[in-house]
Amino acid sequence: MKNLSVCTLALNEAAHIKKAFESVKDLAGEIIVTIDESTTDETEKIARSYTKKIYKRPHKKNFHINKQFTIEKATRPWILWLDGDEKVTSDLRFEIEKKINKKGNFYNGYFLPRKNIIFGKWIKYTGWYLDHQLRLFKKGKARFPCKRIHEDPILTGPAGYLKNPLIHYNYQTVFQFIERMNRYTTVDAKYFLKSFKRPYWRHFITRPIDEFIKRLLAFKGYKDGLHGLALSLLQAAYELVVVAKAWEIRKFTQERPDKFIRKVEKQGETILKTWCWWTRQTQIDNSENLLKKAWFKGLRKLGR
């Protein structure tokens, strides 16, 4: 008997879910699907051609609640969490089979690398790869915290890492990115307020700009070309919306700091220094000439 349960939560995944199930039908002992009741396409019809274990649940802003419900329905010793817009490659399928059938395996779970296909391109940088996700785990050894939109399940015990990636057909349109951003930021804004009693004026500046610099320079998003630039800006916008929604939750509280323009200007000066530091680091990383590397390091040290 195959000892793997494949679990999925689906909301309007008719465009991808067949590829997902085709990729695991020979691997899974059972496929368990929870259909979000907000689904309006043929996701359920397609799912029923692969499994009878289908549940329908009310829509949750924090969808991890329904994920936790799904894994609790699993009956096999191992669970593979698979989103409806993902698929398992043949190499990954072989690697999973080897790991879960290995005698004396002391790992309770495995992190899988993930290839994200965004706007029609595999995004190799910008913080989107290797994008390790805890997806394979023993039954009863992992649970979803259900606190944030972007979270991994919590594993009890040791974890290993697989080599072969999942394929993730992520954002295919800008509309899709913005639609999800509007939903996800509502939950993340509430989480933000658990860390900060209220959003201060500097959060409106620092969080989106820090995100942009991190994605484009620290995570080398520039190597993804225009895709990297666009995603860096979109994810910076995500951070801005989180702060703005947190401000809305706090009833748009007013803040009138003394010498407001000067304080904003000083914040900008700090950001400019950070930008220059990472720009020099990028030049150092991309330079093969030792003299040029030394030159750029000198400029960075001088803050230029």
C-alpha positions as CSV (number, residue, x, y, z in Angstrom):
1,M,0.0,0.0,0.0
2,K,1.3,3.4,-0.9
3,N,2.0,5.4,2.3
4,L,1.6,8.9,1.0
5,S,-1.4,11.2,1.3
6,V,-1.4,14.2,-1.1
7,C,-3.4,17.1,0.3
8,T,-4.6,20.1,-1.6
9,L,-6.7,23.2,-0.9
10,A,-8.2,24.7,-4.1
11,L,-9.9,27.9,-5.1
12,N,-10.7,28.3,-8.8
13,E,-7.7,26.1,-9.9
14,A,-9.3,24.6,-13.0
15,A,-6.6,25.9,-15.2
16,H,-3.8,24.0,-13.3
17,I,-5.2,21.3,-11.0
18,K,-5.3,18.6,-13.6
19,K,-1.5,19.0,-14.1
20,A,-1.1,18.9,-10.3
21,F,-3.0,15.6,-9.9
22,E,-1.5,14.0,-13.0
23,S,2.0,14.6,-11.5
24,V,1.2,12.7,-8.3
25,K,-1.5,10.1,-9.3
26,D,1.1,7.3,-9.4
27,L,2.8,8.5,-6.2
28,A,-0.2,9.0,-3.9
29,G,-2.0,6.4,-1.8
30,E,-4.8,8.9,-1.6
31,I,-5.5,12.4,-2.8
32,I,-7.5,14.7,-0.4
33,V,-9.0,17.9,-1.7
34,T,-10.7,20.7,0.2
35,I,-12.6,23.0,-2.2
36,D,-13.1,26.6,-1.1
37,E,-16.8,27.3,-1.3
38,S,-16.0,30.5,-3.2
39,T,-14.9,28.5,-6.2
40,T,-16.9,29.2,-9.3
41,D,-15.0,27.2,-12.0
42,E,-14.8,23.5,-12.7
43,T,-12.2,22.7,-10.0
44,E,-14.4,20.3,-8.2
45,K,-15.4,18.4,-11.4
46,I,-11.8,17.9,-12.3
47,A,-10.9,16.9,-8.8
48,R,-13.6,14.2,-8.7
49,S,-12.0,12.4,-11.6
50,Y,-9.0,11.8,-9.4
51,T,-10.4,11.2,-5.9
52,K,-13.6,10.7,-3.9
53,K,-12.1,12.4,-0.8
54,I,-13.4,15.9,-1.4
55,Y,-14.5,18.3,1.2
56,K,-16.1,21.8,0.8
57,R,-15.4,24.5,3.3
58,P,-16.4,28.1,3.8
59,H,-13.9,30.7,2.5
60,K,-11.4,31.8,5.1
61,K,-9.3,35.0,4.8
62,N,-6.5,33.0,6.5
63,F,-6.7,29.9,4.3
64,H,-4.2,28.0,6.4
65,I,-7.2,27.1,8.6
66,N,-8.6,25.0,5.8
67,K,-5.1,23.6,5.1
68,Q,-4.9,22.4,8.6
69,F,-8.4,20.8,8.2
70,T,-7.2,19.0,5.1
71,I,-4.1,17.4,6.5
72,E,-6.1,16.2,9.5
73,K,-8.1,14.1,7.1
74,A,-5.0,12.2,5.8
75,T,-4.7,8.5,6.7
76,R,-1.3,7.6,5.4
77,P,2.0,7.8,7.3
78,W,3.4,10.6,5.1
79,I,1.7,13.8,3.8
80,L,2.7,15.8,0.7
81,W,1.1,19.3,0.6
82,L,0.6,20.3,-3.0
83,D,-1.1,23.6,-4.1
84,G,-3.5,23.4,-7.0
85,D,-1.1,25.4,-9.2
86,E,1.9,23.2,-8.6
87,K,3.2,20.0,-10.1
88,V,5.7,17.3,-9.1
89,T,8.4,16.5,-11.7
90,S,9.4,12.9,-12.4
91,D,12.8,13.5,-10.7
92,L,11.1,14.8,-7.6
93,R,8.6,12.0,-7.6
94,F,11.4,9.5,-7.6
95,E,13.2,11.3,-4.8
96,I,10.0,11.5,-2.6
97,E,9.4,7.8,-3.1
98,K,13.0,7.0,-2.0
99,K,12.8,9.1,1.1
100,I,9.4,8.0,2.4
101,N,10.2,4.3,1.8
102,K,13.7,4.5,3.3
103,K,14.1,2.3,6.4
104,G,15.3,4.0,9.5
105,N,14.5,7.5,8.2
106,F,14.8,9.7,11.2
107,Y,13.6,12.9,9.5
108,N,10.0,13.9,10.3
109,G,9.8,16.2,7.3
110,Y,11.5,17.7,4.2
111,F,11.8,21.1,2.7
112,L,11.4,21.2,-1.1
113,P,12.9,23.8,-3.4
114,R,10.3,25.5,-5.7
115,K,10.6,26.9,-9.2
116,N,8.2,29.9,-9.5
117,I,6.9,30.7,-12.9
118,I,5.7,34.3,-12.8
119,F,4.5,36.3,-15.7
120,G,5.6,33.5,-18.0
121,K,9.2,33.2,-16.8
122,W,11.1,31.1,-14.2
123,I,12.2,33.7,-11.7
124,K,15.7,32.6,-10.6
125,Y,16.4,35.6,-8.3
126,T,14.4,38.4,-6.6
127,G,14.0,36.1,-3.5
128,W,11.9,33.5,-5.5
129,Y,14.4,30.7,-5.7
130,L,15.3,28.3,-4.1
131,D,12.1,29.2,-2.2
132,H,12.3,26.2,0.2
133,Q,8.9,25.0,1.4
134,L,8.1,22.4,4.1
135,R,5.8,20.2,2.1
136,L,6.6,16.6,2.9
137,F,6.1,15.5,6.5
138,K,5.0,12.6,8.6
139,K,1.4,12.5,9.7
140,G,1.0,14.2,13.1
141,K,4.4,15.9,13.0
142,A,3.4,19.2,11.3
143,R,0.7,21.8,11.7
144,F,-0.1,25.2,10.3
145,P,0.1,28.0,12.8
146,C,-2.8,29.8,11.0
147,K,-1.5,33.2,12.1
148,R,-0.2,34.7,8.8
149,I,-0.8,34.4,5.1
150,H,2.9,33.6,4.4
151,E,3.8,30.8,6.7
152,D,5.2,27.3,6.6
153,P,3.8,24.5,8.8
154,I,5.6,24.0,12.1
155,L,7.5,20.7,12.2
156,T,8.1,18.6,15.3
157,G,11.5,16.9,15.0
158,P,14.4,17.0,12.5
159,A,14.0,18.1,8.8
160,G,15.9,17.4,5.7
161,Y,16.1,19.0,2.3
162,L,15.2,17.5,-1.1
163,K,17.2,18.4,-4.2
164,N,14.6,18.4,-7.0
165,P,12.1,21.3,-7.2
166,L,8.3,21.6,-7.3
167,I,7.1,23.6,-10.3
168,H,4.8,26.5,-9.2
169,Y,2.7,28.3,-11.8
170,N,2.5,31.4,-9.7
171,Y,1.2,34.8,-10.7
172,Q,0.3,34.7,-14.4
173,T,-1.2,38.2,-14.7
174,V,-0.7,41.5,-13.0
175,F,-4.4,41.4,-12.2
176,Q,-3.9,38.2,-10.3
177,F,-1.0,39.7,-8.3
178,I,-3.1,42.7,-7.3
179,E,-6.2,40.7,-6.5
180,R,-4.3,38.4,-4.2
181,M,-2.4,41.4,-2.7
182,N,-5.7,42.9,-1.8
183,R,-6.8,39.8,0.1
184,Y,-3.5,38.9,1.7
185,T,-2.6,42.3,2.9
186,T,-5.8,42.5,5.0
187,V,-4.6,39.6,7.1
188,D,-0.9,40.8,7.2
189,A,-2.1,44.2,8.4
190,K,-3.6,42.7,11.5
191,Y,-0.4,40.7,12.1
192,F,1.6,44.0,11.6
193,L,-0.4,45.5,14.4
194,K,0.7,42.7,16.7
195,S,4.3,43.9,16.3
196,F,3.6,47.6,16.3
197,K,0.7,49.3,18.2
198,R,0.2,51.6,15.2
199,P,2.0,52.4,11.9
200,Y,4.3,55.3,12.3
201,W,5.0,57.7,9.4
202,R,8.4,56.1,8.9
203,H,6.8,52.7,8.2
204,F,5.2,54.2,5.1
205,I,8.7,54.9,3.8
206,T,11.0,52.3,5.2
207,R,9.0,49.1,4.6
208,P,8.3,49.5,0.9
209,I,11.7,50.9,0.1
210,D,13.6,48.3,2.1
211,E,11.6,45.6,0.4
212,F,12.5,47.1,-3.0
213,I,16.2,47.3,-2.3
214,K,16.2,43.8,-0.8
215,R,14.5,42.3,-3.8
216,L,16.3,44.1,-6.5
217,L,19.9,44.3,-5.1
218,A,20.3,42.0,-2.1
219,F,18.4,39.2,-3.8
220,K,19.9,40.1,-7.2
221,G,16.5,40.7,-8.8
222,Y,18.3,42.7,-11.5
223,K,19.5,39.4,-12.9
224,D,15.8,38.6,-13.7
225,G,15.7,41.7,-15.9
226,L,12.5,43.6,-16.3
227,H,10.7,40.8,-14.5
228,G,12.9,41.3,-11.5
229,L,12.4,45.1,-11.5
230,A,8.6,44.8,-11.9
231,L,8.4,42.2,-9.1
232,S,10.6,44.2,-6.8
233,L,8.3,47.2,-7.3
234,L,5.1,45.2,-6.9
235,Q,6.3,43.6,-3.7
236,A,7.3,47.0,-2.4
237,A,3.7,48.1,-3.1
238,Y,2.5,45.1,-1.1
239,E,4.4,46.3,1.9
240,L,3.0,49.8,1.5
241,V,-0.6,48.4,1.3
242,V,0.0,46.4,4.5
243,V,1.0,49.6,6.4
244,A,-1.8,51.6,4.9
245,K,-4.4,48.9,5.9
246,A,-2.9,48.8,9.4
247,W,-3.4,52.6,9.5
248,E,-7.0,52.1,8.4
249,I,-7.6,49.6,11.1
250,R,-6.3,52.2,13.6
251,K,-9.0,54.6,12.2
252,F,-6.5,56.7,10.2
253,T,-4.9,58.1,13.4
254,Q,-3.2,61.4,12.9
255,E,0.5,61.9,13.5
256,R,2.1,65.4,13.4
257,P,5.7,65.1,14.2
258,D,7.7,68.2,14.7
259,K,9.8,69.3,11.7
260,F,8.0,66.6,9.6
261,I,9.7,67.5,6.3
262,R,13.2,67.4,7.8
263,K,12.5,64.0,9.4
264,V,11.4,62.6,6.1
265,E,14.4,64.1,4.4
266,K,16.7,62.4,7.0
267,Q,15.0,59.1,6.4
268,G,15.6,59.6,2.7
269,E,19.3,60.2,3.4
270,T,19.6,56.9,5.3
271,I,17.8,55.1,2.4
272,L,20.2,56.7,-0.1
273,K,23.2,55.4,1.9
274,T,21.7,51.9,1.9
275,W,21.0,52.1,-1.8
276,C,24.6,53.2,-2.5
277,W,26.0,50.4,-0.3
278,W,24.1,47.7,-2.2
279,T,24.9,49.2,-5.5
280,R,28.6,49.0,-4.7
281,Q,28.1,45.4,-3.5
282,T,26.5,44.6,-6.8
283,Q,29.5,46.0,-8.7
284,I,31.9,44.0,-6.5
285,D,29.9,40.8,-7.1
286,N,29.8,41.3,-10.9
287,S,33.4,42.4,-11.3
288,E,36.0,39.9,-12.4
289,N,38.9,42.4,-12.2
290,L,40.6,42.4,-8.8
291,L,41.6,46.1,-9.1
292,K,38.0,47.1,-9.9
293,K,36.8,45.0,-6.9
294,A,39.2,46.9,-4.6
295,W,38.1,50.2,-6.1
296,F,34.4,49.5,-5.5
297,K,35.2,48.3,-2.0
298,G,37.0,51.5,-1.3
299,L,34.1,53.6,-2.6
300,R,31.7,51.6,-0.5
301,K,33.8,52.1,2.6
302,L,33.7,55.9,1.9
303,G,30.0,55.8,1.5
304,R,30.1,56.8,-2.1
